[in-house]
Amino acid sequence: MRVDLKWVESLGYQGAIERGPAGICAVQQLLYSGALVVGIDPFEHTGRYCYESVELASAALATWDGEGDPPGPWIKFKSASCERLGPGSLIESN
């Protein structure tokens, strides 16, 4: 299904772009942080990478090719099926 990038931005996302295997991606302002949202379609998104700010999320989206995890100090990845801590997390995982 083809998703119109202007339509994605009309929903409040910023910088919508297609990024290979990650699908349609964009940045979203959250209450106290920013997110790089991945796999956006008309019904849902597959997940989001939470960053400390919209600026950090935007910088990651600008340089990411959609493979693996995006660059930068993302704090947490959230999807319907899992949550993972990232390199920007203050909690160390064992």
FENCORVEN-V667188 format. One record per backbone hydrogen bond with DSSP energy under -1.0 kcal/mol. CO is the residue of the C=O (numbers start at 0). NH is the residue of the N-H. E is the energy in kcal/mol with one decimal. If there is no record, write none. Layout:
CO_NH_E ; CO_NH_E
This chain:
3_7_-1.9 ; 4_8_-2.1 ; 5_9_-1.7 ; 7_10_-1.1 ; 7_12_-1.2 ; 8_11_-1.8 ; 13_26_-3.0 ; 16_24_-3.1 ; 18_21_-2.2 ; 19_22_-1.9 ; 21_38_-1.6 ; 22_18_-2.9 ; 23_39_-2.5 ; 24_16_-2.4 ; 25_36_-3.1 ; 26_13_-2.9 ; 27_34_-2.1 ; 32_29_-2.7 ; 33_50_-3.4 ; 34_27_-2.5 ; 35_48_-2.6 ; 36_25_-1.9 ; 37_45_-1.3 ; 37_46_-1.4 ; 43_40_-2.7 ; 46_37_-2.7 ; 47_77_-2.5 ; 48_35_-2.7 ; 49_74_-3.7 ; 50_33_-1.8 ; 52_56_-1.9 ; 53_57_-2.8 ; 54_58_-2.3 ; 55_59_-2.1 ; 56_60_-2.3 ; 57_61_-2.1 ; 58_62_-1.0 ; 59_63_-1.4 ; 71_73_-1.8 ; 73_87_-2.9 ; 74_85_-2.8 ; 75_49_-3.2 ; 76_83_-2.2 ; 77_47_-2.1 ; 81_78_-2.4 ; 83_76_-3.0 ; 85_88_-1.7
